[in-house]
């Protein structure tokens, strides 16, 4: 795995964590002991979920670009070796 794929994977993990935070807030929605108002919860659930989706898309695009660069690098190396 090259550096681009590692970076994309770590960014994807961050997106997963934000999705986890949104889910945890959603689970606390009906908890009577919470001190957070429902309006604030709704804002942060939406914010975390939307940010996670954007981060997942960004990480996927980075992953695909790194994969394409890796394939082009292997092709260029094999073309260079065949010319010798």
Secondary structure, DSSP 4 states (H G I P E B T S, - for coil): --HHHHHHHHHHHHHHHHHHHHHHHHHTTT-TT--S-HHHHHHHHHHHHHHHHHHHHHHHHHHHHHHHHHHHHHHHHHHHHHH-
